[in-house]
């Protein structure tokens, strides 16, 4: 392999859309409908990246993310899907895709980044935890196959470490004595 090139998703390129769908469908255990892909890719195309094998100019990996307000008080980035073709694993491609997504979410002023991954996926857990993600919760029977998941969070700002209820000053009107 001569090298790997990384690009942002081009929303006007139907081939890239099909490629992302194919990579995810072949790699992840959870099936996604076309609507899920459209939801992510149409609203947050700038948080989707592809990895290409430059030797054959072929897409070999992708990451699909989003960013939105959580509980009205913090901006939460979310890694929805990550896939790298089996024969390209172990070369740092997934780590680079995650790093590109994290950098974009930091630039977008996210307070934290969240994701879920299967409890049985030791490689993914190792990768994310080595990138400072913290296991927050076990989600029992989370997937369609009845598999459990871990919810992981990467805190980026102080806001991420404070409970949402304590961040919402609207909950305590200024003229009320507590």
Phi and psi in degrees as GROMACS dihedral restraints (atoms count N, CA, C in turn):
[ dihedral_restraints ]
;  ai    aj    ak    al  type     phi  dphi    fc
    3     4     5     6     1   -81.1    20    10
    4     5     6     7     1   -26.1    20    10
    6     7     8     9     1   164.5    20    10
    7     8     9    10     1   169.5    20    10
    9    10    11    12     1  -120.3    20    10
   10    11    12    13     1   133.5    20    10
   12    13    14    15     1  -113.8    20    10
   13    14    15    16     1   142.0    20    10
   15    16    17    18     1  -117.7    20    10
   16    17    18    19     1   133.7    20    10
   18    19    20    21     1  -134.8    20    10
   19    20    21    22     1   155.1    20    10
   21    22    23    24     1   -77.0    20    10
   22    23    24    25     1   151.4    20    10
   24    25    26    27     1   -62.8    20    10
   25    26    27    28     1   135.6    20    10
   27    28    29    30     1  -101.5    20    10
   28    29    30    31     1   104.2    20    10
   30    31    32    33     1   -59.8    20    10
   31    32    33    34     1   -26.1    20    10
   33    34    35    36     1   -87.3    20    10
   34    35    36    37     1     1.4    20    10
   36    37    38    39     1  -104.0    20    10
   37    38    39    40     1   102.5    20    10
   39    40    41    42     1   -62.5    20    10
   40    41    42    43     1   -28.2    20    10
   42    43    44    45     1   -66.2    20    10
   43    44    45    46     1   -40.4    20    10
   45    46    47    48     1   -65.0    20    10
   46    47    48    49     1   -39.5    20    10
   48    49    50    51     1   -59.4    20    10
   49    50    51    52     1   -49.6    20    10
   51    52    53    54     1   -61.2    20    10
   52    53    54    55     1   -38.0    20    10
   54    55    56    57     1   -64.6    20    10
   55    56    57    58     1   -45.3    20    10
   57    58    59    60     1   -61.3    20    10
   58    59    60    61     1   -46.4    20    10
   60    61    62    63     1   -59.1    20    10
   61    62    63    64     1   -44.3    20    10
   63    64    65    66     1   -64.5    20    10
   64    65    66    67     1   -45.7    20    10
   66    67    68    69     1   -60.0    20    10
   67    68    69    70     1   -45.8    20    10
   69    70    71    72     1   -67.7    20    10
   70    71    72    73     1   -47.4    20    10
   72    73    74    75     1   -59.6    20    10
   73    74    75    76     1   -35.9    20    10
   75    76    77    78     1   -78.0    20    10
   76    77    78    79     1   -23.6    20    10
   78    79    80    81     1  -104.2    20    10
   79    80    81    82     1   -38.9    20    10
   81    82    83    84     1   -92.3    20    10
   82    83    84    85     1   149.5    20    10
   84    85    86    87     1   -77.2    20    10
   85    86    87    88     1   -22.0    20    10
   87    88    89    90     1   -92.2    20    10
   88    89    90    91     1   124.4    20    10
   90    91    92    93     1   -78.1    20    10
   91    92    93    94     1   140.4    20    10
   93    94    95    96     1  -117.8    20    10
   94    95    96    97     1   141.4    20    10
   96    97    98    99     1   -81.0    20    10
   97    98    99   100     1   164.7    20    10
   99   100   101   102     1   -57.8    20    10
  100   101   102   103     1   -30.0    20    10
  102   103   104   105     1   -68.0    20    10
  103   104   105   106     1   -34.9    20    10
  105   106   107   108     1   -65.9    20    10
  106   107   108   109     1   -45.0    20    10
  108   109   110   111     1   -60.7    20    10
  109   110   111   112     1   -47.5    20    10
  111   112   113   114     1   -61.2    20    10
  112   113   114   115     1   -39.7    20    10
  114   115   116   117     1   -56.4    20    10
  115   116   117   118     1   -52.6    20    10
  117   118   119   120     1   -68.2    20    10
  118   119   120   121     1   -51.6    20    10
  120   121   122   123     1   -72.0    20    10
  121   122   123   124     1   -30.9    20    10
  123   124   125   126     1   -78.7    20    10
  124   125   126   127     1   -34.4    20    10
  126   127   128   129     1   -89.3    20    10
  127   128   129   130     1   -31.2    20    10
  129   130   131   132     1  -132.5    20    10
  130   131   132   133     1    55.7    20    10
  132   133   134   135     1   -62.5    20    10
  133   134   135   136     1   -26.7    20    10
  135   136   137   138     1   -74.7    20    10
  136   137   138   139     1    -5.6    20    10
  138   139   140   141     1  -111.2    20    10
  139   140   141   142     1    24.5    20    10
  141   142   143   144     1  -124.4    20    10
  142   143   144   145     1   131.4    20    10
  144   145   146   147     1  -130.3    20    10
  145   146   147   148     1   151.8    20    10
  147   148   149   150     1  -121.9    20    10
  148   149   150   151     1   147.7    20    10
  150   151   152   153     1  -110.6    20    10
  151   152   153   154     1   134.7    20    10
  153   154   155   156     1  -122.1    20    10
  154   155   156   157     1   136.7    20    10
  156   157   158   159     1   -79.0    20    10
  157   158   159   160     1   110.3    20    10
  159   160   161   162     1   -66.0    20    10
  160   161   162   163     1   -27.5    20    10
  162   163   164   165     1   -62.7    20    10
  163   164   165   166     1   -34.3    20    10
  165   166   167   168     1  -121.9    20    10
  166   167   168   169     1     5.4    20    10
  168   169   170   171     1    48.0    20    10
  169   170   171   172     1    55.9    20    10
  171   172   173   174     1  -128.6    20    10
  172   173   174   175     1   135.0    20    10
  174   175   176   177     1   -67.9    20    10
  175   176   177   178     1   132.6    20    10
  177   178   179   180     1  -124.8    20    10
  178   179   180   181     1    -5.8    20    10
  180   181   182   183     1  -166.8    20    10
  181   182   183   184     1   161.9    20    10
  183   184   185   186     1  -158.6    20    10
  184   185   186   187     1   159.2    20    10
  186   187   188   189     1  -135.2    20    10
  187   188   189   190     1   135.8    20    10
  189   190   191   192     1  -125.1    20    10
  190   191   192   193     1   123.4    20    10
  192   193   194   195     1  -134.6    20    10
  193   194   195   196     1   172.8    20    10
  195   196   197   198     1  -147.2    20    10
  196   197   198   199     1   172.2    20    10
  198   199   200   201     1  -149.5    20    10
  199   200   201   202     1   125.2    20    10
  201   202   203   204     1  -155.2    20    10
  202   203   204   205     1   170.5    20    10
  204   205   206   207     1   -72.1    20    10
  205   206   207   208     1   131.3    20    10
  207   208   209   210     1  -111.1    20    10
  208   209   210   211     1   124.3    20    10
  210   211   212   213     1    54.2    20    10
  211   212   213   214     1    22.9    20    10
  213   214   215   216     1    70.8    20    10
  214   215   216   217     1     6.2    20    10
  216   217   218   219     1  -130.2    20    10
  217   218   219   220     1   -15.1    20    10
  219   220   221   222     1  -143.6    20    10
  220   221   222   223     1   149.3    20    10
  222   223   224   225     1   -89.9    20    10
  223   224   225   226     1   120.1    20    10
  225   226   227   228     1  -112.4    20    10
  226   227   228   229     1   123.2    20    10
  228   229   230   231     1   -83.1    20    10
  229   230   231   232     1   153.8    20    10
  231   232   233   234     1  -142.6    20    10
  232   233   234   235     1   126.7    20    10
  234   235   236   237     1   -92.8    20    10
  235   236   237   238     1   107.4    20    10
  237   238   239   240     1   -86.1    20    10
  238   239   240   241     1   -39.1    20    10
  240   241   242   243     1  -150.0    20    10
  241   242   243   244     1   139.9    20    10
  243   244   245   246     1  -144.0    20    10
  244   245   246   247     1   129.7    20    10
  246   247   248   249     1  -146.8    20    10
  247   248   249   250     1   140.8    20    10
  249   250   251   252     1  -135.9    20    10
  250   251   252   253     1   131.4    20    10
  252   253   254   255     1   -54.5    20    10
  253   254   255   256     1   141.5    20    10
  255   256   257   258     1   -51.3    20    10
  256   257   258   259     1   -45.3    20    10
  258   259   260   261     1   -70.3    20    10
  259   260   261   262     1    -9.1    20    10
  261   262   263   264     1  -106.7    20    10
  262   263   264   265     1     1.5    20    10
  264   265   266   267     1   -71.8    20    10
  265   266   267   268     1   157.2    20    10
  267   268   269   270     1    83.0    20    10
  268   269   270   271     1     9.0    20    10
  270   271   272   273     1  -111.8    20    10
  271   272   273   274     1     8.2    20    10
  273   274   275   276     1    85.2    20    10
  274   275   276   277     1     9.1    20    10
  276   277   278   279     1   -69.0    20    10
  277   278   279   280     1   -46.1    20    10
  279   280   281   282     1   -61.3    20    10
  280   281   282   283     1   -43.1    20    10
  282   283   284   285     1   -60.9    20    10
  283   284   285   286     1   -41.8    20    10
  285   286   287   288     1   -66.2    20    10
  286   287   288   289     1   -42.6    20    10
  288   289   290   291     1   -60.7    20    10
  289   290   291   292     1   -44.2    20    10
  291   292   293   294     1   -62.4    20    10
  292   293   294   295     1   -43.4    20    10
  294   295   296   297     1   -61.4    20    10
  295   296   297   298     1   -42.6    20    10
  297   298   299   300     1   -61.1    20    10
  298   299   300   301     1   -43.3    20    10
  300   301   302   303     1   -66.8    20    10
  301   302   303   304     1   -44.0    20    10
  303   304   305   306     1   -60.3    20    10
  304   305   306   307     1   -46.4    20    10
  306   307   308   309     1   -58.4    20    10
  307   308   309   310     1   -41.5    20    10
  309   310   311   312     1   -66.5    20    10
  310   311   312   313     1   -38.7    20    10
  312   313   314   315     1   -72.5    20    10
  313   314   315   316     1   -34.3    20    10
  315   316   317   318     1   -64.0    20    10
  316   317   318   319     1   -45.7    20    10
  318   319   320   321     1   -61.0    20    10
  319   320   321   322     1   -33.0    20    10
  321   322   323   324     1   -82.3    20    10
  322   323   324   325     1     7.1    20    10
  324   325   326   327     1    70.9    20    10
  325   326   327   328     1    30.3    20    10
  327   328   329   330     1   -67.5    20    10
  328   329   330   331     1   144.8    20    10
  330   331   332   333     1   -87.9    20    10
  331   332   333   334     1   -26.0    20    10
  333   334   335   336     1  -159.2    20    10
  334   335   336   337     1   164.1    20    10
  336   337   338   339     1  -129.4    20    10
  337   338   339   340     1   133.3    20    10
  339   340   341   342     1  -122.5    20    10
  340   341   342   343     1   157.3    20    10
  342   343   344   345     1  -161.5    20    10
  343   344   345   346     1   166.1    20    10
  345   346   347   348     1  -122.1    20    10
  346   347   348   349     1   146.8    20    10
  348   349   350   351     1  -145.2    20    10
  349   350   351   352     1   153.3    20    10
  351   352   353   354     1   -62.8    20    10
  352   353   354   355     1   137.3    20    10
  354   355   356   357     1   -59.5    20    10
  355   356   357   358     1   -30.5    20    10
  357   358   359   360     1   -81.5    20    10
  358   359   360   361     1    -5.3    20    10
  360   361   362   363     1   -91.3    20    10
  361   362   363   364     1    79.1    20    10
  363   364   365   366     1   -59.9    20    10
  364   365   366   367     1   -37.7    20    10
  366   367   368   369     1   -64.2    20    10
  367   368   369   370     1   -43.8    20    10
  369   370   371   372     1   -66.3    20    10
  370   371   372   373     1   -43.8    20    10
  372   373   374   375     1   -60.2    20    10
  373   374   375   376     1   -43.7    20    10
  375   376   377   378     1   -61.3    20    10
  376   377   378   379     1   -46.0    20    10
  378   379   380   381     1   -60.3    20    10
  379   380   381   382     1   -53.2    20    10
  381   382   383   384     1   -64.7    20    10
  382   383   384   385     1   -42.5    20    10
  384   385   386   387     1   -67.5    20    10
  385   386   387   388     1   -31.2    20    10
  387   388   389   390     1   -70.3    20    10
  388   389   390   391     1   -15.9    20    10
  390   391   392   393     1  -101.1    20    10
  391   392   393   394     1    17.2    20    10
  393   394   395   396     1    81.9    20    10
  394   395   396   397     1    11.0    20    10
  396   397   398   399     1   -71.0    20    10
  397   398   399   400     1   146.4    20    10
  399   400   401   402     1  -118.1    20    10
  400   401   402   403     1   134.3    20    10
  402   403   404   405     1   -69.9    20    10
  403   404   405   406     1   123.2    20    10
  405   406   407   408     1  -105.3    20    10
  406   407   408   409     1   -33.6    20    10
  408   409   410   411     1  -160.8    20    10
  409   410   411   412     1   147.2    20    10
  411   412   413   414     1   -98.0    20    10
  412   413   414   415     1   130.0    20    10
  414   415   416   417     1  -107.8    20    10
  415   416   417   418     1   106.3    20    10
  417   418   419   420     1   -74.6    20    10
  418   419   420   421     1   136.3    20    10
  420   421   422   423     1    49.1    20    10
  421   422   423   424     1    44.5    20    10
  423   424   425   426     1   -72.5    20    10
  424   425   426   427     1   -36.8    20    10
  426   427   428   429     1   -94.2    20    10
  427   428   429   430     1   161.8    20    10
  429   430   431   432     1   -58.7    20    10
  430   431   432   433     1   -30.9    20    10
  432   433   434   435     1   -80.3    20    10
  433   434   435   436     1    10.3    20    10
  435   436   437   438     1    72.3    20    10
  436   437   438   439     1     8.9    20    10
  438   439   440   441     1   -73.5    20    10
  439   440   441   442     1   149.3    20    10
  441   442   443   444     1   -82.9    20    10
  442   443   444   445     1   158.7    20    10
  444   445   446   447     1  -130.4    20    10
  445   446   447   448     1   157.2    20    10
  447   448   449   450     1  -106.6    20    10
  448   449   450   451     1   138.5    20    10
  450   451   452   453     1   -93.6    20    10
  451   452   453   454     1   124.1    20    10
  453   454   455   456     1  -116.7    20    10
  454   455   456   457     1   145.5    20    10
  456   457   458   459     1  -132.2    20    10
  457   458   459   460     1   138.9    20    10
  459   460   461   462     1  -109.3    20    10
  460   461   462   463     1   105.5    20    10
  462   463   464   465     1   -71.7    20    10
  463   464   465   466     1   134.2    20    10
  465   466   467   468     1  -113.1    20    10
  466   467   468   469     1   -31.2    20    10
  468   469   470   471     1  -129.9    20    10
  469   470   471   472     1   169.7    20    10
  471   472   473   474     1   -59.6    20    10
  472   473   474   475     1   -34.7    20    10
  474   475   476   477     1   -54.6    20    10
  475   476   477   478     1   -33.3    20    10
  477   478   479   480     1   -66.0    20    10
  478   479   480   481     1   -21.8    20    10
  480   481   482   483     1   -98.6    20    10
  481   482   483   484     1     6.8    20    10
  483   484   485   486     1  -115.9    20    10
  484   485   486   487     1   135.6    20    10
  486   487   488   489     1   -57.7    20    10
  487   488   489   490     1   141.5    20    10
  489   490   491   492     1   -54.7    20    10
  490   491   492   493     1   -37.5    20    10
  492   493   494   495     1   -62.5    20    10
  493   494   495   496     1   -31.9    20    10
  495   496   497   498     1   -81.9    20    10
  496   497   498   499     1   -15.0    20    10
  498   499   500   501     1   -86.6    20    10
  499   500   501   502     1   -24.4    20    10
  501   502   503   504     1   -84.4    20    10
  502   503   504   505     1    99.8    20    10
  504   505   506   507     1   -74.5    20    10
  505   506   507   508     1   -17.4    20    10
  507   508   509   510     1   -64.2    20    10
  508   509   510   511     1   -21.2    20    10
  510   511   512   513     1   -71.4    20    10
  511   512   513   514     1   -18.7    20    10
  513   514   515   516     1  -124.4    20    10
  514   515   516   517     1    91.5    20    10
  516   517   518   519     1   -57.1    20    10
  517   518   519   520     1   146.1    20    10
  519   520   521   522     1   -66.7    20    10
  520   521   522   523     1   -23.4    20    10
  522   523   524   525     1   -95.8    20    10
  523   524   525   526     1    13.2    20    10
  525   526   527   528     1  -104.2    20    10
  526   527   528   529     1   134.2    20    10
  528   529   530   531     1   -91.7    20    10
  529   530   531   532     1   129.0    20    10
